[in-house]
Amino acid sequence: MQLSSATGTHEPRLGEFGFAGDDHVVPFEVGALDIRGRAVQLGGLLDSILSRHDYPEPVARLLGEAIVVTVLLGTSLKFEGKFIFQTRSEGPVDMLVVDFATPRAVRAYARFDPERVADAIARNEASPEALLGRGVLALTIDQGEYTQRYQGIVELDGASLEEAARRYFRQSEQIPTDVRLAVAKQLRPGGEQHWRAGGLLVQFLPEAPERLRMPDLPGGDGADEADHAFTDNAWLEVQALMATVEAGELTDPTVGTERLLFRLFHEHGARVFEGVQVVDECTCSRDRIADVLRGFTAEEITESTEDGKIEVACEFCSTSYVFDPAEFAPKS
């Protein structure tokens, strides 16, 4: 396995790895299999976000998966802007939002019906697919002012977030893609529990254009999708290797991202690049919220006032901002 960085390529000795550690997305490529990918283990970042909101455990696991998908995709962007992951569905968890601001800031929250979630847990029907239900997943790329947003939409019909991510690439980018996600709680000495997650995304990107043909795309030659499979031998081998990845390997800090990649691809010469750090960082501020309030009518300001003050809590980071309504009184 080669380790690459801005300072050059290092060929490590047996047993030697340069570990990126938690909260670093690690890009890699396997030239012999024509794949590129990204891998990550999330520790402190994920635990901070999920613990702050005190979600029911199944809701926290679902949001954790969404965060992993978002950082895997968001850190691939090469411009200043945002990547936004958002679900809208009819299940007990009717909305997930993960906002990634390049190059590294992550914030996230889940909206859910406490009674429906409790009922789903009691009936042992609180899988991620059941909590989401039917709806849509929107993946949005926003390069900022004076640019047009790009948005890809994938139907949620009882499929997992892993499958929804695969569908996104198959439909929007027509790139053979496989994804593995896992979220877990780690028990530390003293009995404390901390959230962890891991993810692995691989894409088949051969130089020969004809090898990228996706015959299972809807609206192809009219044949049944089930009769079509992407049969490039290299990609079939990648899928077989990905199928061996266990959830525990993705989240176990003693395995680590680079060691997992070595386990999977060492026979083919995996090349690992310098990790990209991601952090729990909200973009809310007192000034931004004040700007929103300045756009309120006098009636809306009155309706927002309680006990002589306006209090606004950020849904992402739970920070509370308190304002004097007089700040927004119409000027005579």
JOUR-V204986 format. One record per helix or strand of 3 or more residues. SS is the DSSP state (A for helix, B for strand). FROM is the first residue (numbers start at 1). LEN is the number of residues. If there is no record, write none. Layout:
BEGIN
ss:SS from:FROM len:LEN
ss:SS from:FROM len:LEN
END
This chain:
BEGIN
ss:B from:2 len:4
ss:B from:8 len:4
ss:B from:24 len:7
ss:A from:31 len:3
ss:B from:35 len:8
ss:A from:44 len:10
ss:A from:57 len:18
ss:B from:82 len:8
ss:B from:93 len:9
ss:B from:105 len:8
ss:A from:114 len:9
ss:A from:128 len:5
ss:B from:134 len:9
ss:B from:150 len:8
ss:A from:161 len:13
ss:B from:177 len:11
ss:B from:193 len:12
ss:A from:209 len:4
ss:A from:225 len:3
ss:A from:233 len:10
ss:A from:247 len:5
ss:A from:257 len:12
ss:B from:270 len:4
ss:A from:286 len:9
ss:A from:298 len:7
ss:B from:309 len:5
ss:B from:320 len:4
ss:A from:325 len:4
END
